[in-house]
Amino acid sequence: MVMSKNQADVAVVGSGATGLAIAYGLRRLGLDVAILDAGDRGPRASTANFGLVWVQGKGPQSPAYARWSRAAARAWPELAAELKDATGIDVDLRQGGGLYLCLSEKDLAARMETFSRIREALDGDYPFTVMDHAALAARVPAIGPEVVGGTFCPEDGHINPLKMCRALQSAFVGAGGRSLCLGSVERVTPLSDGGFRLEAAGGTCEAGKVVIAAGLGCHKLAPMVGLTAPVAPQRGQLLISERVRPFLDLPTAHVRQTAEGTVQIGDTKEETGLDTGTTLAGMIAMARRAVRLFPVLSGVRLVRAWGGLRILTPDVAPIYAQSDSCPGAYVATSHSAITLGALHAGPVARWIADGTEPFAHFEVFHGKRFAIPATAAGE
Ligand SMILES: Cc1cc2nc3c(=O)[nH]c(=O)nc-3n(C[C@H](O)[C@H](O)[C@H](O)COP(=O)(O)OP(=O)(O)OC[C@H]3O[C@@H](n4cnc5c(N)ncnc54)[C@H](O)[C@@H]3O)c2cc1C
């Protein structure tokens, strides 16, 4: 069916990592898909993150999220290869395992305790190894003497998140998807004969289905179609260095060497509202920790620092939901959309297209899990 410019089978609000992956997946399934985005001025976690495709530590309170993260890591190689074929863009996916390095016995003990809990919840199927200083030094000779030990997960990896978004955008457009330059979506209204109207600053779009994948914007848009997405910002500052000789061939939770040779150093966790700034105190703390982990970084020049906003749900697990009151309206958001990208392009897009649930009881990720029961609300 030929559609006029601002109509589509599915309108996806948000062209960050989540929206792009879902839009690409839907287009791949043959649907006419339009993306609407507010533009570059708002906070965009997808251009401000650490680039980990990370399994270890995910889901201490949610076995489903732990399994989901593992499935995502397994699905990434196929998507990376497909994007390379379609666009020529190599997203620099490396999945040789990842490390969390501890500078205190207390930190290491806490991680071991958390990981044991996750392993138990996953019936023993949760791969990680605890390594002491000597074992780590044998694997990564550049670690500093203060590193007491760490955890290794063979399923961890990293990617270039900017290339990931560029490749998804390029593959989406190359496959016939459309990005509508209409600015911020202000209203989403269900239509009486089915479908939705999206009103944006620069025009409107009508679509049979709507997917709200607007990061922090989900909070405002989801209730317009009977959904809930109580996401809140948390600032993370990051640093990047000049290029240095290869010294680290696998990512760690706080320091990773990129394919280009730069060193990315993270991160802070700050409750500063929508402020994406940087602070000297934050930068000093990150740089000091990085040098304690890898003394080779002492004297290396930092070339850039920035702050990005995480998109946190109250339990840190993702939200995927279809509206009960407005069927055809969906919300999708998570605080690790780089890691989860391959599932967003695959099973999540399939679920939106034809209702096939990615796994039994997928409603575990519905936003209504945060609803306060009437009794608890003080009745
Ligand atoms: C410091 C830091 C480190 C991180 N490290 C990692 C990591 O290592 N691995 C990992 O997996 N994740 C990491 N993350 C999280 C990851 O970056 C996010 O999960 C991901 O980028 C979220 O993508 P998104 O598309 O949902 O949101 P965003 O990237 O924020 O995109 C949302 C889009 O929606 C648009 N929008 C919002 N409101 C509207 C509206 N009303 N109308 C139209 N458009 C709208 C915005 O313009 C934006 O483009 C990190 C985040 C931070 C901040």
The ligand as an SDF file (V2000), in Angstrom:
LIG
                    3D

 53 58  0  0  0  0  0  0  0  0999 V2000
   26.9580    7.5950   31.4470 C   0  0  0  0  0  0  0  0  0  0  0  0
   26.1600    6.5170   30.8020 C   0  0  0  0  0  0  0  0  0  0  0  0
   26.7440    5.2900   30.5440 C   0  0  0  0  0  0  0  0  0  0  0  0
   25.9980    4.2770   29.9520 C   0  0  0  0  0  0  0  0  0  0  0  0
   26.6020    3.1060   29.6340 N   0  0  0  0  0  0  0  0  0  0  0  0
   25.8960    2.1310   29.0180 C   0  0  0  0  0  0  0  0  0  0  0  0
   26.5320    0.9360   28.6380 C   0  0  0  0  0  0  0  0  0  0  0  0
   27.7440    0.7740   28.8130 O   0  0  0  0  0  0  0  0  0  0  0  0
   25.7820   -0.0430   28.0510 N   0  0  0  0  0  0  0  0  0  0  0  0
   24.4330    0.1120   27.8520 C   0  0  0  0  0  0  0  0  0  0  0  0
   23.7870   -0.8200   27.3590 O   0  0  0  0  0  0  0  0  0  0  0  0
   23.8050    1.2590   28.1960 N   0  0  0  0  0  0  0  0  0  0  0  0
   24.5180    2.2680   28.7560 C   0  0  0  0  0  0  0  0  0  0  0  0
   23.9040    3.4280   29.0830 N   0  0  0  0  0  0  0  0  0  0  0  0
   22.4640    3.5510   28.8420 C   0  0  0  0  0  0  0  0  0  0  0  0
   22.1420    3.7760   27.3870 C   0  0  0  0  0  0  0  0  0  0  0  0
   22.8700    4.8570   26.8890 O   0  0  0  0  0  0  0  0  0  0  0  0
   20.6410    4.0130   27.2840 C   0  0  0  0  0  0  0  0  0  0  0  0
   19.9370    2.8900   27.7750 O   0  0  0  0  0  0  0  0  0  0  0  0
   20.1820    4.2090   25.8680 C   0  0  0  0  0  0  0  0  0  0  0  0
   20.9420    5.1640   25.2150 O   0  0  0  0  0  0  0  0  0  0  0  0
   18.7350    4.6360   25.8630 C   0  0  0  0  0  0  0  0  0  0  0  0
   18.3550    4.8190   24.5300 O   0  0  0  0  0  0  0  0  0  0  0  0
   16.9240    5.4000   24.2410 P   0  0  0  0  0  0  0  0  0  0  0  0
   16.7720    5.4050   22.7830 O   0  0  0  0  0  0  0  0  0  0  0  0
   15.9220    4.6660   25.0490 O   0  0  0  0  0  0  0  0  0  0  0  0
   16.9720    6.8910   24.8400 O   0  0  0  0  0  0  0  0  0  0  0  0
   17.7100    8.1850   24.2480 P   0  0  0  0  0  0  0  0  0  0  0  0
   19.0220    7.8940   23.6790 O   0  0  0  0  0  0  0  0  0  0  0  0
   17.6560    9.2190   25.3380 O   0  0  0  0  0  0  0  0  0  0  0  0
   16.7900    8.6190   23.0510 O   0  0  0  0  0  0  0  0  0  0  0  0
   15.4690    9.0900   23.2810 C   0  0  0  0  0  0  0  0  0  0  0  0
   15.1010    9.9070   22.0710 C   0  0  0  0  0  0  0  0  0  0  0  0
   13.7390   10.2930   22.2130 O   0  0  0  0  0  0  0  0  0  0  0  0
   13.6090   11.6140   21.7700 C   0  0  0  0  0  0  0  0  0  0  0  0
   12.4350   12.2150   22.4150 N   0  0  0  0  0  0  0  0  0  0  0  0
   12.2180   12.4110   23.7350 C   0  0  0  0  0  0  0  0  0  0  0  0
   11.0330   12.9950   23.9210 N   0  0  0  0  0  0  0  0  0  0  0  0
   10.4920   13.1520   22.6820 C   0  0  0  0  0  0  0  0  0  0  0  0
    9.2760   13.7010   22.2190 C   0  0  0  0  0  0  0  0  0  0  0  0
    8.3480   14.2100   23.0520 N   0  0  0  0  0  0  0  0  0  0  0  0
    9.0460   13.7360   20.8850 N   0  0  0  0  0  0  0  0  0  0  0  0
    9.9500   13.2260   20.0130 C   0  0  0  0  0  0  0  0  0  0  0  0
   11.1260   12.6950   20.4180 N   0  0  0  0  0  0  0  0  0  0  0  0
   11.3730   12.6510   21.7400 C   0  0  0  0  0  0  0  0  0  0  0  0
   14.9060   12.3110   22.1630 C   0  0  0  0  0  0  0  0  0  0  0  0
   15.1400   13.4240   21.3290 O   0  0  0  0  0  0  0  0  0  0  0  0
   15.9160   11.1880   21.9420 C   0  0  0  0  0  0  0  0  0  0  0  0
   16.4910   11.2440   20.6720 O   0  0  0  0  0  0  0  0  0  0  0  0
   24.6220    4.4880   29.6550 C   0  0  0  0  0  0  0  0  0  0  0  0
   24.0480    5.7260   29.8970 C   0  0  0  0  0  0  0  0  0  0  0  0
   24.8020    6.7440   30.4520 C   0  0  0  0  0  0  0  0  0  0  0  0
   24.1650    8.0670   30.6770 C   0  0  0  0  0  0  0  0  0  0  0  0
  1  2  1  0
  2  3  1  0
  2 52  2  0
  3  4  2  0
  4  5  1  0
  4 50  1  0
  5  6  2  0
  6  7  1  0
  6 13  1  0
  7  8  2  0
  7  9  1  0
  9 10  1  0
 10 11  2  0
 10 12  1  0
 12 13  2  0
 13 14  1  0
 14 15  1  0
 14 50  1  0
 15 16  1  0
 16 17  1  0
 16 18  1  0
 18 19  1  0
 18 20  1  0
 20 21  1  0
 20 22  1  0
 22 23  1  0
 23 24  1  0
 24 25  2  0
 24 26  1  0
 24 27  1  0
 27 28  1  0
 28 29  2  0
 28 30  1  0
 28 31  1  0
 31 32  1  0
 32 33  1  0
 33 34  1  0
 33 48  1  0
 34 35  1  0
 35 36  1  0
 35 46  1  0
 36 37  1  0
 36 45  1  0
 37 38  2  0
 38 39  1  0
 39 40  1  0
 39 45  2  0
 40 41  1  0
 40 42  2  0
 42 43  1  0
 43 44  2  0
 44 45  1  0
 46 47  1  0
 46 48  1  0
 48 49  1  0
 50 51  2  0
 51 52  1  0
 52 53  1  0
M  END
$$$$
